[in-house]
């Protein structure tokens, strides 16, 4: 069997293959649901209802999508330039640390000044977190996949150390948690009394900005060129290493915004369970969006919907909420396969 | 200070080091086989989770310990087949697919665990592999008990290294595996299917990774809990690079790493809380990165690593 590039990708193929991927995911998870002893139709109905069946559900999905848009963008930007940033989790946490360091009273400014200040500081922190692996890659040829993965563990331990040491809330009854950010550092809620916060708007704006950078600027062009063929890009006079470093700064900064917005917009303080793997899920989001920054918004809402819906479902049906993780992982694998089959024809020979 | 130094000469320290090294040896050999055939397998972390669970659960359901090891290996091979199918004939990104396999294998494991054991609050225990003192050899001072008073699964790890080295360098199968990782079109010209060799290597490697996971639930500990793999898979990937894709060097790397890990635990007890414990827990990960930086410059990657092969393409 071999693959042959399609000269023209037909309209039917661009719809049928991704639809097939979604169908395969649904079939596979249906089997699991039946093994768990429930009816797939009921379960999927409960997931959909839990994700979008009411104003509360829909807002909850958008709230959950917010950090995923940021980490999805971080991954999309990096992967586009073939910088394999698997460390969005670490960058997220360090962005959150910076938010807490500046936002819990160390700096007092009106919120119009304080929030941008914290945001920029958080982005810089995340950018620097990925700068290390990027320089190790360009200078020493160390594979960034391994270094970013290992950094996730190092950073989580570092955060744990901070939360039991200098950042520990003295009023926290001994729990490893930070103080709460002051009112001026908090992102406003979008609707009074609801959890959806201004971070969602920031995320959507970021997606648009990233889209403009990727499509309309020289940097975006260079990033795509490096990702497409680094050798050819170097031959064409593009400073490949410098582009990789710039990509790393952008990607790390975006991932850090996820941490900033979760702390300043939703949680109010930093704990060790701030992120249930948003950094890793960002990879799924970016791939489902085919690395398109605007597609990241839709993909993040879709993935968030599965998680929020499955949480609601597992409370009423007797199916573990881990089904959401399984569905998300399966959709990642089926979708990358579908995208390949959309662009290539299989020749059995 | 002398206390910190004397640890290195105690038998119990080296016993612990070899015990910590054992799962890493399996996982590192598994990853090494995959990469030697040209396929990066980032599914390793999830495959270890799946192996840890299936091996343990087989025994919990009344199976024999060796049956458990076999079931774990088969589970690993199945995920290897999936990874191989997606990355070799379909040529999908090995990075993305590998992460996908890790997410899938670990989430499927957690889902299955919750279904099979819905009511448990603390994970049930099994009767794990017991240490077996090899006569005569285990009487050698310090090294004897460290190397030869371990569980049979550790002895299997030694055998695995020897077998991987032998097969890779002394058999036609090994030549084919190394060749598809270096120059796949030359292999195809010999009438051997690159696809078949690569998928076979990924399956065999993934089976070893799963046994590495099973070591934790069936030999080092006696039950399964979430997060128990805790980055060991990623460390194995670093060890493969550190060992420059050679079984012997990778084995030394795994033992050095494990010795360091065992040492930091003991150091932690001596220093008695002056230094935050997280610093000690961080050190193995920091060490892995440092090791990568040290060897990266003179590392000789398998030339076709991460490059999909298409028949008839140059």
Interface residues (C-beta under 8 A of the other chain):
Chain A: X1 X2 X3 X32 X35 X36 X79 X84 X86 X136 X140 X141 X142 X143 X145 X146 X147 X149 X150 X151 X153 X154 X157 X158 X160 X161 X164 X165 X280 X283 X284 X287 X318 X320 X322 X323 X325 X326 X328 X329 X330 X332 X333 X336 X337 X340 X341
Chain B: X40 X42 X82 X86 X89 X90 X91 X92 X93 X95 X96 X97 X99 X100 X101 X103 X104 X106 X107 X108 X110 X111 X114 X115 X118 X195 X230 X231 X234 X235 X237 X238 X241 X276 X278 X279 X281 X282 X285 X286 X288 X289 X292 X293 X296 X297 X299 X310 X311 X312
